[in-house]
Amino acid sequence: MIKFPSINQFRNVVQHVRHKASYAGVDADGNVMYHPAPKYPTLTFVGTVKLHGTNAAIVFSPSGDITFQSRERIISPGDDNAGFAEHFSQYTDSLRALAEDLDILGETPSDSTLVIYGEWCGGNIQKGVAITGLPKMFVVFAVKVNDEWRNDLVHLCNVKEASIYSIENFPKWFKPINFENPEKAQNALAELTQTVEECCPVGKHFGQEGVGEGIVWRCVEDPSPDYWFKV
């Protein structure tokens, strides 16, 4: 089980960025030192649509095995989560082709563990949002190769016949945030979230308008989950 981390709130990312900028190492006695007047950076974040479904993952092991996960456990067609494992057990050839495409492009060594995370959504998985009632789909939002998060691979994860889509296919937003005064960004973040709530861009892409859930923001300069937050 290679669990997907929790996504933070904006305030948690502000705390992390400021702590990292303040840290100045340790002294000879092992005491942590901090810069007396740290300079906080401006970082760029990319926002993608947050979908209301159930967290899922496809894991490719170095031996060639494919396993399926929910947020909390390994699943199978006989012990499933909203039909995810049952659906993708029918598309193992397509899944292996996707993993091989990443290898062919020189992006992942053949001895790596590759994990593709996303939202299994649509159908009757959740109620009251624009994507409810659409054909079930797996929308990929994160890729991990061994212990490295690879945001640059997410856009490659499209397998139409298996109903796999990259979240990069849909509208996204870029926002520089000055952590000297991060409060200034909050109104803009809230306004963008309001537009998604009023009309989900993913639902609209598939011809169905309605409520959206929000936006997930990731740092362009550092792919670590410490810099992810949701609004």
C-alpha positions as CSV (number, residue, x, y, z in Angstrom):
1,M,0.0,0.0,0.0
2,I,1.5,3.3,-1.1
3,K,-0.8,5.8,0.5
4,F,-1.7,9.2,-1.0
5,P,-1.0,12.0,1.4
6,S,-3.6,14.4,2.8
7,I,-3.8,17.7,1.0
8,N,-3.3,20.7,3.3
9,Q,-5.1,24.0,3.7
10,F,-3.5,27.2,2.5
11,R,-2.5,28.2,6.1
12,N,-0.5,25.0,6.4
13,V,1.5,25.8,3.3
14,V,2.1,29.3,4.5
15,Q,3.5,27.9,7.8
16,H,5.7,25.4,5.9
17,V,7.2,28.0,3.5
18,R,7.9,30.5,6.3
19,H,9.5,27.9,8.5
20,K,11.7,26.7,5.7
21,A,12.8,30.3,4.9
22,S,13.5,31.0,8.6
23,Y,15.6,27.9,9.2
24,A,19.3,28.6,9.4
25,G,20.7,25.2,10.4
26,V,22.0,24.1,13.8
27,D,24.8,25.4,15.9
28,A,27.8,23.5,17.4
29,D,25.6,22.3,20.3
30,G,22.9,21.0,18.0
31,N,20.5,23.8,18.7
32,V,18.2,24.9,15.8
33,M,19.0,28.4,14.5
34,Y,16.7,30.8,12.7
35,H,17.3,33.8,10.5
36,P,16.4,36.9,12.6
37,A,14.7,38.6,9.6
38,P,14.0,36.0,7.0
39,K,13.1,36.9,3.4
40,Y,10.0,34.9,2.4
41,P,9.8,33.9,-1.3
42,T,7.3,34.3,-4.0
43,L,6.3,31.0,-5.5
44,T,4.1,30.1,-8.4
45,F,1.2,27.7,-8.0
46,V,-0.9,25.9,-10.6
47,G,-4.5,25.1,-9.7
48,T,-6.5,22.2,-11.2
49,V,-10.1,21.3,-10.7
50,K,-10.9,19.3,-7.5
51,L,-13.3,16.5,-8.3
52,H,-15.8,14.9,-6.0
53,G,-15.4,11.1,-6.2
54,T,-13.2,8.6,-4.4
55,N,-9.4,8.5,-4.3
56,A,-7.9,5.6,-6.2
57,A,-4.5,4.5,-7.5
58,I,-2.9,2.1,-10.0
59,V,0.4,0.7,-8.9
60,F,2.9,-0.8,-11.3
61,S,5.6,-2.9,-9.6
62,P,9.1,-3.6,-11.0
63,S,8.1,-7.2,-11.5
64,G,5.3,-6.1,-13.9
65,D,2.4,-6.7,-11.5
66,I,-0.5,-4.2,-11.4
67,T,-2.4,-3.6,-8.2
68,F,-5.3,-1.3,-7.4
69,Q,-5.8,0.9,-4.3
70,S,-8.4,3.0,-2.6
71,R,-7.3,5.7,-0.3
72,E,-6.9,3.3,2.6
73,R,-6.3,-0.2,1.2
74,I,-5.4,-2.5,-1.6
75,I,-8.6,-3.5,-3.5
76,S,-9.6,-6.2,-6.0
77,P,-12.6,-7.1,-8.1
78,G,-13.9,-9.2,-5.2
79,D,-13.1,-6.5,-2.6
80,D,-13.6,-3.3,-4.4
81,N,-14.3,0.4,-4.0
82,A,-17.0,1.7,-6.3
83,G,-16.1,-0.8,-9.0
84,F,-12.6,0.7,-9.6
85,A,-10.6,-2.6,-9.5
86,E,-13.3,-4.5,-11.5
87,H,-13.2,-1.9,-14.2
88,F,-9.5,-1.7,-14.6
89,S,-8.9,-5.4,-14.3
90,Q,-10.4,-5.5,-17.8
91,Y,-7.8,-3.1,-19.2
92,T,-4.5,-4.5,-18.0
93,D,-3.0,-4.4,-21.5
94,S,-3.9,-0.7,-21.9
95,L,-2.5,0.0,-18.5
96,R,0.8,-1.7,-19.3
97,A,0.9,0.2,-22.6
98,L,0.6,3.5,-20.6
99,A,3.4,2.4,-18.2
100,E,5.6,1.4,-21.2
101,D,4.9,4.8,-22.9
102,L,6.4,6.5,-19.9
103,D,9.4,4.3,-20.1
104,I,9.8,4.8,-23.9
105,L,9.9,8.5,-23.3
106,G,12.8,8.0,-20.9
107,E,10.8,9.3,-18.0
108,T,10.9,6.3,-15.7
109,P,13.5,3.5,-15.3
110,S,12.2,0.0,-15.8
111,D,13.0,-1.0,-12.3
112,S,10.9,1.7,-10.7
113,T,7.6,1.4,-8.8
114,L,5.2,3.7,-10.6
115,V,2.0,4.9,-8.9
116,I,-0.7,6.8,-10.7
117,Y,-3.2,8.6,-8.4
118,G,-6.5,10.1,-9.3
119,E,-10.2,10.5,-8.6
120,W,-12.5,7.7,-9.6
121,C,-15.6,9.8,-10.3
122,G,-18.9,10.1,-12.2
123,G,-21.7,7.7,-12.2
124,N,-23.3,7.3,-8.8
125,I,-20.0,7.6,-6.8
126,Q,-21.0,11.0,-5.4
127,K,-24.2,13.1,-5.5
128,G,-25.0,16.7,-6.1
129,V,-22.1,17.7,-8.4
130,A,-21.8,18.4,-12.1
131,I,-20.0,15.1,-12.9
132,T,-22.7,13.0,-11.2
133,G,-24.3,10.7,-13.7
134,L,-21.5,11.0,-16.3
135,P,-19.8,7.7,-17.3
136,K,-17.4,6.7,-14.6
137,M,-13.9,8.0,-15.2
138,F,-10.4,8.0,-13.6
139,V,-9.0,11.5,-13.6
140,V,-5.2,11.4,-12.8
141,F,-3.8,14.2,-10.7
142,A,-0.5,12.9,-9.4
143,V,2.3,10.5,-10.4
144,K,4.9,9.0,-8.1
145,V,8.0,7.2,-9.2
146,N,9.6,5.4,-6.2
147,D,9.8,8.3,-3.7
148,E,9.7,11.1,-6.3
149,W,6.6,13.1,-7.2
150,R,6.5,13.7,-10.9
151,N,4.0,16.5,-11.7
152,D,5.6,16.6,-15.2
153,L,4.2,13.2,-16.1
154,V,0.5,13.8,-15.2
155,H,-0.3,15.2,-18.6
156,L,0.8,11.9,-20.3
157,C,-1.9,9.9,-18.4
158,N,-4.6,9.5,-21.0
159,V,-6.1,6.2,-22.0
160,K,-9.5,6.9,-23.7
161,E,-10.6,3.3,-24.1
162,A,-10.1,2.8,-20.4
163,S,-11.7,6.1,-19.3
164,I,-8.5,7.6,-18.0
165,Y,-8.0,11.3,-18.3
166,S,-5.3,13.7,-17.1
167,I,-6.6,16.6,-14.9
168,E,-4.2,18.6,-17.1
169,N,-6.8,18.2,-20.0
170,F,-9.1,20.6,-18.2
171,P,-8.8,24.3,-17.3
172,K,-6.1,25.3,-14.9
173,W,-4.9,28.5,-13.3
174,F,-1.4,29.9,-12.4
175,K,-1.0,32.1,-9.4
176,P,2.2,33.7,-8.0
177,I,1.9,34.0,-4.2
178,N,4.2,36.3,-2.2
179,F,4.7,34.7,1.2
180,E,5.8,38.0,2.6
181,N,2.1,38.9,2.5
182,P,0.1,35.7,1.6
183,E,-3.1,37.2,2.8
184,K,-3.3,39.2,-0.4
185,A,-3.7,36.0,-2.4
186,Q,-6.7,34.8,-0.4
187,N,-9.4,36.8,-2.1
188,A,-8.2,35.8,-5.6
189,L,-8.1,32.1,-4.5
190,A,-11.6,32.4,-3.2
191,E,-12.9,34.1,-6.3
192,L,-11.5,31.3,-8.5
193,T,-13.0,28.7,-6.3
194,Q,-16.4,30.4,-6.6
195,T,-16.3,30.2,-10.4
196,V,-15.6,26.4,-10.1
197,E,-18.5,26.0,-7.6
198,E,-20.9,27.8,-9.9
199,C,-19.9,25.7,-12.9
200,C,-17.6,22.7,-12.8
201,P,-15.2,23.0,-15.8
202,V,-14.8,19.2,-16.0
203,G,-18.6,18.6,-16.0
204,K,-18.9,21.3,-18.7
205,H,-16.2,19.7,-20.8
206,F,-18.4,16.6,-21.0
207,G,-21.6,18.6,-21.7
208,Q,-23.0,18.7,-18.2
209,E,-23.2,21.9,-16.1
210,G,-23.5,22.1,-12.4
211,V,-21.8,22.5,-9.1
212,G,-18.0,22.0,-8.8
213,E,-16.1,21.2,-5.6
214,G,-13.0,23.5,-5.6
215,I,-9.4,23.8,-6.7
216,V,-6.2,22.0,-5.7
217,W,-3.0,24.1,-5.9
218,R,0.5,22.7,-6.4
219,C,3.8,24.6,-6.4
220,V,5.5,24.8,-9.7
221,E,9.0,25.1,-8.2
222,D,8.7,22.2,-5.8
223,P,6.4,19.2,-6.4
224,S,6.5,18.1,-2.7
225,P,3.0,17.6,-1.1
226,D,4.2,20.0,1.6
227,Y,3.3,22.7,-1.0
228,W,-0.1,21.3,-2.0
229,F,-3.3,22.9,-0.7
230,K,-7.0,22.8,-1.5
231,V,-9.6,25.6,-1.6
